[in-house]
């Protein structure tokens, strides 16, 4: 009977790879008791990758005392007097050769069970379909909708750059919202490029989004891992924000995670990312790994993590940023949008000021619309010009009194 006919006759079973693996742990445990050499094989990462299809950087079995609780199921497998735990890092939505990771690993694991005669009876003579994100009680569902949301063909490293006040930070929220809604790459970038204003609420995604700001003192120890004093005055190894978020994303492959880095160009990229600068590239996610210098752990960057940066092009020209950053990120320039300024006089001053600034200093020193967006009357306008725009212009024309007087005449 061919595959299509079997499906038509209801001869298929849909299951999550993680649940499928756990169901077969007892059979594997018994097999390892009878064949100790297989126990040793399953503690070897290379073997478990080739035979079981496990793409994670961990062997299938580890001694209970050595098993990382974040990477191994809590169930204890007692084999010939020793206690072991099984790796939980199966499955995911990342697609290669038209298959999700759940499908790739599931089919390989199924093949292993058949070779060892360990497959449970209820799966024999069935077409097993490995799905992402649904439990065994939801087998009538074709596919979890979160798979549609997880766009693995999108660029994962994006930087919004532009002059002050063009809405770079606001648009990071908009980008996250658009990705979560399942929009395609072109639609997402076209929407961001228009730079129109719409309130975006991503509070429900709070557990999956981290916001940080780079600065001159921010380093590898803050970002990846490093030794820090604890409350008892002792030195201990502490995970940084990037490593913690990577671990959360790796344990939850059916959802996207986001790291938003404000002022990304103000940090020393080589110092902050260290050896991980290579691993953030889209084509190296999940597959390439390094050994971290402090913890000696194997580490990779998951494919469901987005890194979104913002940079003020007035603070530092985009032409001068770290070459490593420039090569690994997609840059999207945010332009001022005068149409978002509703108060007529404010809009006229804004346009005249930017025209003058462009002539005097160039496009990298114009200002964004957000300074004027909340202006509703003359008093609002006077306040913005005196306490927001004037100090900015004084900084632009520091040491050039004639130039400052000329530009101030536009707003006075």
Protein Blocks (a to p, Z undefined) as FASTA:
>chain_A
ZZklmmmnopaccddfklmmmmmmmmmmmmmmmmmmlmmmmmpmklmmmmnopabfcdfb
dcfklpcfklpcfbdcdeehiacdddfkggdjbdgehiafklmmmmmmmmmmmmnopacf
klgoiacdddehiafklmmbmbafklmmmcckbcfbdcddddehilmmmmmmmmmmmmmn
opafklmmmmmmnopacdddfklmmmmcccddddfklcfklmmoccdddfkopacddddf
klmmmmmmmmmmmbccddddehkllpcfklmnmmmlmmmpmklgokaccddfklopacdd
dfkbccdddddfklpcfklgcfklmmmpccddddddfklpmblklmmmmmmmmmmmmmmn
ojklcccfklmmmpcbfklmmmmmmmmmmmmmmmmmgoilmlmmmmmmmmZZ
